Amino acid sequence: MQFKDYYETLGVKRDANADDIKRAYRRLARKYHPDVSKETDAETRFKEMKEAYEVLKDPEKRSAYDSYGANWKAGQEYQPPGGGHGYSSTGADFDGAHDFSDFFESMFGARNARGGFGAGRGSAHMDGGDLNARIVISVEDAYAGATRQISLAIPEVDEDGVIRNRQRTLKVRIPKGIGTGQRIRLESQGAPGIGSKARRGDLYLEVQIEDHPIYQLDGRDVHVKLPIADWEAALGASVKVPTLGGTVDLKVPGGSSSGKRLRLKGRGMPGNPAGDQYVELQIKVPARLSKEARSLYEKLKAEQLTATSNKAGA
C-alpha cells in the first residue's frame, strides 16, 4: 500500500499545533463537504481530509504516525509495522466517521463490530525506537576510562503530541580500552514510546578517538616515534619513553639506526590481552656543532673511511 502524508492532505506543516490542525480541517470541511461542494472530487477529498484529521488531532495517534512516517513520502510503498497498535477511536465530527483507508487500519488496528478501532485491545502501546549518535574522545580517556557529560538533541513528545528535538545533557561512562567504532549503550535514553506502559528506546554512541600528537593507535597497539641522539644510537643507552600509563625506561641497543622499532610488551591499550607499544627510533643530529664536537665528528669520519678502505682491500 502507499504511504499517506496526512500533513500534506490538511495543508499544514509537520510542527503545526493542535489549533492549526483544527483550523485547517474546518476550512477544508467547508470546501469539500459533499452536501455543499461543487468540486468533482469532493467526496474523495473529504474522506481523505477527515482521515488525516482523525490521526493528527489525537496526540497518541499523531506521535505513532510521526514515528513510522519520518522516512516515508507520499506515494511510496509502505509496509505496516507489524499490525495495528491497539488505539481506540473516539469517532469524528461527521457522518461515516469510520470509513478510513487500509493504510489507516494497518497502522491503528482494524475496525471492530462497534465501529471503533483496536478490537478491544485497550490503550495504545508502542515502544520507542533506538537512536544513534557519535562521541569523540581523547586517547587518554580511551586508555584509562572516564565519565563525561554530553549534550544531544533527543526527540520528545510535547503537549500537542508532536515529536520535537530537545537538548538534553547526559552523563556517559567511557570504559577502559574502548576503541574507535565501538558503541556505548545508554539504556532508555532513546526515542520516547507511546502509552504509559511503553518503554523508551536506547541511545547508542559510536566512539571516535581523536588524533593525538604523540600516540597513534592500531587496534590495541600504540605507536610512538622517539627522537634520540646520534651517540645514543651508536653507543646504546637507556632512554625515557612516554606511554599512556606513564614514562618508562627503554634500552636502546648500540648500533641502532633510524626506523628501528622496539616493543614494550603490554604497554598498549587495555584488553584481554593488552596491546603493545611500538617505539620507532628517529636519530636526531645536532643542528649546530661546537668546534670540539666538529673535531670529534671529523675524527669519526676518518676512522670510518679507513675501516671501509681496509675492508675493501682485504
C-alpha positions as CSV (number, residue, x, y, z in Angstrom):
1,M,0.0,0.0,0.0
2,Q,1.1,3.6,-0.4
3,F,2.1,5.8,2.5
4,K,-0.3,8.7,3.1
5,D,1.0,12.2,4.0
6,Y,-1.7,13.5,6.4
7,Y,0.1,16.8,6.8
8,E,0.0,17.4,3.1
9,T,-3.6,16.4,3.0
10,L,-4.6,19.1,5.5
11,G,-2.1,21.6,4.1
12,V,-0.2,22.1,7.4
13,K,3.4,21.8,8.4
14,R,4.8,18.9,10.4
15,D,5.2,21.1,13.5
16,A,1.7,22.5,13.4
17,N,0.0,22.7,16.7
18,A,-3.5,21.4,17.6
19,D,-5.2,24.8,16.8
20,D,-3.5,25.0,13.4
21,I,-4.7,21.5,12.6
22,K,-8.3,22.2,13.7
23,R,-8.5,25.4,11.6
24,A,-7.2,23.6,8.6
25,Y,-9.7,20.8,9.0
26,R,-12.6,23.2,9.3
27,R,-11.6,25.2,6.3
28,L,-11.3,22.1,4.2
29,A,-14.6,20.7,5.5
30,R,-16.4,23.8,4.3
31,K,-14.8,23.5,0.9
32,Y,-15.2,19.7,0.3
33,H,-18.3,18.6,2.2
34,P,-20.3,16.6,-0.4
35,D,-23.6,18.4,0.6
36,V,-22.3,21.8,-0.4
37,S,-19.2,21.4,-2.5
38,K,-19.3,21.7,-6.3
39,E,-15.8,20.1,-6.7
40,T,-15.8,17.0,-8.8
41,D,-13.6,15.1,-6.4
42,A,-15.3,16.5,-3.3
43,E,-16.3,13.1,-1.7
44,T,-12.8,11.6,-2.1
45,R,-11.1,14.7,-0.8
46,F,-13.5,14.9,2.1
47,K,-12.8,11.3,3.1
48,E,-9.0,11.8,2.9
49,M,-9.3,15.0,4.9
50,K,-11.3,13.5,7.8
51,E,-8.9,10.5,7.9
52,A,-6.0,12.9,8.2
53,Y,-7.7,14.9,10.9
54,E,-8.6,11.7,12.9
55,V,-4.9,11.0,13.2
56,L,-3.4,14.4,13.6
57,K,-5.9,15.7,16.2
58,D,-5.1,12.8,18.5
59,P,-1.7,13.2,20.3
60,E,-1.0,9.4,20.6
61,K,-2.1,8.6,17.0
62,R,-0.1,11.5,15.7
63,S,3.0,10.5,17.6
64,A,2.8,6.9,16.3
65,Y,2.3,8.2,12.8
66,D,5.3,10.6,13.1
67,S,7.4,7.8,14.4
68,Y,6.7,5.5,11.5
69,G,6.3,8.1,8.8
70,A,9.5,10.1,9.3
71,N,11.4,8.3,6.5
72,W,8.4,8.0,4.1
73,K,7.0,10.2,1.4
74,A,3.5,10.3,-0.1
75,G,3.1,7.8,-2.8
76,Q,5.8,5.4,-1.8
77,E,5.1,1.8,-1.0
78,Y,4.6,1.3,2.7
79,Q,4.9,-1.8,4.9
80,P,2.8,-1.6,8.1
81,P,4.9,-2.0,11.3
82,G,3.5,-5.4,12.4
83,G,-0.2,-4.6,12.5
84,G,-2.3,-2.2,14.5
85,H,-1.2,-0.6,17.8
86,G,-4.4,-1.0,19.8
87,Y,-5.8,2.5,19.6
88,S,-9.4,3.1,20.4
89,S,-11.2,5.6,18.2
90,T,-13.2,8.4,19.6
91,G,-15.0,8.9,16.3
92,A,-15.1,12.2,14.4
93,D,-17.5,15.1,14.0
94,F,-19.2,13.9,10.9
95,D,-21.3,11.0,9.5
96,G,-19.4,8.0,8.2
97,A,-16.5,8.6,10.6
98,H,-15.1,5.2,10.3
99,D,-14.7,5.0,6.5
100,F,-11.0,5.0,6.5
101,S,-8.3,3.6,4.3
102,D,-6.3,0.4,4.5
103,F,-3.3,2.5,5.4
104,F,-5.1,3.8,8.5
105,E,-6.2,0.4,9.5
106,S,-2.8,-1.1,9.1
107,M,-1.3,1.4,11.5
108,F,-4.1,1.9,14.0
109,G,-5.9,-1.5,14.0
110,A,-8.9,-3.0,12.2
111,R,-12.4,-1.8,12.8
112,N,-14.4,-3.7,15.4
113,A,-18.1,-4.5,15.4
114,R,-18.9,-1.4,17.4
115,G,-17.3,0.9,14.8
116,G,-14.2,1.6,16.8
117,F,-10.6,0.6,16.3
118,G,-8.3,-1.7,18.2
119,A,-10.6,-4.8,18.6
120,G,-10.9,-4.0,22.3
121,R,-7.2,-4.2,22.9
122,G,-7.1,-1.3,25.3
123,S,-4.9,1.7,25.3
124,A,-2.1,2.5,22.8
125,H,1.2,0.9,23.4
126,M,4.4,1.2,21.3
127,D,8.0,1.1,22.4
128,G,10.3,3.9,21.4
129,G,13.0,3.4,18.8
130,D,16.7,3.3,19.4
131,L,18.8,6.3,18.5
132,N,22.4,6.6,17.2
133,A,24.9,9.3,17.7
134,R,28.7,9.8,17.8
135,I,31.0,10.8,20.6
136,V,34.6,11.9,20.1
137,I,37.0,11.1,23.0
138,S,40.7,11.5,23.6
139,V,43.3,8.7,23.5
140,E,43.8,9.2,27.3
141,D,40.1,8.7,28.0
142,A,40.0,5.6,25.9
143,Y,43.0,4.2,27.8
144,A,42.0,5.0,31.3
145,G,38.2,5.3,31.1
146,A,36.4,8.4,32.2
147,T,33.0,9.9,32.9
148,R,31.9,12.7,30.6
149,Q,28.8,14.9,30.1
150,I,27.5,15.3,26.6
151,S,24.7,17.5,25.2
152,L,22.4,16.0,22.5
153,A,19.2,16.8,20.8
154,I,16.8,14.0,21.8
155,P,13.2,13.6,20.4
156,E,10.5,14.2,22.9
157,V,6.7,14.2,22.6
158,D,5.3,17.7,23.5
159,E,1.8,18.5,24.9
160,D,0.4,18.7,21.3
161,G,1.6,15.1,20.5
162,V,4.3,16.5,18.2
163,I,7.8,14.9,18.3
164,R,10.4,17.7,18.7
165,N,14.1,17.6,19.3
166,R,15.0,18.9,22.7
167,Q,18.5,19.5,24.1
168,R,19.4,17.1,26.9
169,T,22.6,16.7,29.0
170,L,23.6,13.1,29.6
171,K,26.4,11.5,31.7
172,V,28.4,9.0,29.8
173,R,30.8,6.4,31.3
174,I,33.6,5.6,28.9
175,P,35.0,2.1,29.6
176,K,38.7,1.4,29.7
177,G,40.2,0.2,26.5
178,I,37.3,1.2,24.2
179,G,38.3,1.6,20.6
180,T,37.1,3.6,17.6
181,G,34.0,2.2,16.1
182,Q,32.8,0.5,19.3
183,R,29.5,1.6,20.8
184,I,28.4,2.7,24.2
185,R,24.7,1.9,25.1
186,L,22.7,4.3,27.2
187,E,19.6,2.4,28.3
188,S,16.2,4.2,28.0
189,Q,17.8,7.4,26.5
190,G,16.4,6.9,23.0
191,A,13.1,7.9,21.4
192,P,10.0,8.0,23.6
193,G,7.4,5.3,23.5
194,I,3.7,5.7,23.1
195,G,1.4,4.9,26.1
196,S,2.0,4.6,29.8
197,K,3.5,1.1,29.6
198,A,5.7,1.7,26.6
199,R,9.5,1.7,27.2
200,R,11.8,4.3,25.8
201,G,14.4,3.2,23.3
202,D,18.1,3.1,23.9
203,L,20.8,5.5,22.7
204,Y,23.9,4.1,21.1
205,L,27.0,6.3,21.0
206,E,29.6,5.3,18.4
207,V,33.1,6.1,19.6
208,Q,35.6,8.1,17.6
209,I,39.1,8.6,19.1
210,E,40.6,11.9,18.1
211,D,44.1,12.1,16.7
212,H,47.0,12.6,19.2
213,P,50.3,14.4,18.6
214,I,52.3,11.5,20.2
215,Y,50.3,8.3,20.2
216,Q,48.9,6.6,17.1
217,L,46.6,3.6,17.6
218,D,46.5,0.4,15.6
219,G,43.8,-1.7,17.2
220,R,45.1,-2.2,20.8
221,D,48.7,-1.4,19.8
222,V,50.1,2.0,20.3
223,H,52.9,3.5,18.1
224,V,55.2,6.4,19.0
225,K,58.2,8.0,17.3
226,L,61.1,8.7,19.7
227,P,63.9,11.1,18.8
228,I,67.3,10.0,20.2
229,A,70.8,11.5,19.9
230,D,73.2,10.0,17.4
231,W,75.6,8.9,20.1
232,E,72.8,7.1,21.9
233,A,72.0,5.2,18.7
234,A,75.7,4.4,18.2
235,L,76.7,3.5,21.7
236,G,73.4,2.3,23.1
237,A,71.7,4.0,26.0
238,S,68.7,3.9,28.4
239,V,66.2,6.5,27.4
240,K,62.8,7.7,28.8
241,V,59.8,6.8,26.7
242,P,56.2,8.2,27.1
243,T,53.4,5.7,27.4
244,L,49.8,6.1,28.1
245,G,50.4,4.5,31.5
246,G,53.4,6.8,32.3
247,T,57.0,7.3,31.4
248,V,59.2,4.1,31.3
249,D,62.9,3.3,30.6
250,L,63.8,1.8,27.3
251,K,67.1,0.2,26.5
252,V,68.4,1.2,23.0
253,P,70.9,-1.3,21.7
254,G,74.2,0.1,20.3
255,G,74.4,0.4,16.6
256,S,70.7,1.3,16.2
257,S,69.6,3.2,13.1
258,S,66.6,5.4,12.3
259,G,63.4,3.5,11.7
260,K,64.3,0.7,14.1
261,R,61.3,-0.5,16.1
262,L,61.4,-1.6,19.7
263,R,58.5,-3.3,21.5
264,L,57.2,-2.5,25.0
265,K,55.1,-5.6,25.8
266,G,51.6,-4.9,27.3
267,R,52.1,-1.1,27.2
268,G,49.3,-0.5,24.6
269,M,45.6,-0.2,25.2
270,P,44.0,-2.3,28.0
271,G,42.3,-5.5,27.0
272,N,42.5,-9.3,27.2
273,P,45.2,-9.4,26.1
274,A,46.5,-5.8,26.4
275,G,48.1,-4.3,23.3
276,D,51.8,-3.5,22.9
277,Q,53.6,-0.2,22.4
278,Y,56.0,0.1,19.5
279,V,58.7,2.7,19.6
280,E,60.2,3.8,16.3
281,L,63.7,5.4,16.7
282,Q,64.5,8.7,15.0
283,I,68.1,9.7,15.2
284,K,68.4,13.4,15.8
285,V,71.6,15.2,14.5
286,P,72.6,18.5,16.2
287,A,71.7,21.5,14.1
288,R,74.8,23.3,15.2
289,L,78.2,21.9,16.2
290,S,80.8,23.3,18.6
291,K,84.4,23.3,17.5
292,E,85.2,20.4,19.7
293,A,82.1,18.4,18.5
294,R,83.1,19.1,14.9
295,S,86.6,17.8,15.6
296,L,85.2,14.6,17.0
297,Y,82.9,14.1,14.1
298,E,85.9,14.6,11.7
299,K,87.9,12.0,13.6
300,L,84.9,9.6,13.5
301,K,84.6,10.2,9.8
302,A,88.3,9.4,9.2
303,E,88.1,6.2,11.2
304,Q,85.1,5.0,9.3
305,L,86.7,5.8,5.9
306,T,89.9,3.9,7.0
307,A,87.9,0.9,8.2
308,T,85.9,0.8,4.9
309,S,89.1,1.1,2.8
310,N,90.8,-1.7,4.8
311,K,87.8,-3.9,4.4
312,A,87.7,-3.3,0.7
313,G,91.4,-4.2,0.3
314,A,91.3,-7.3,2.4
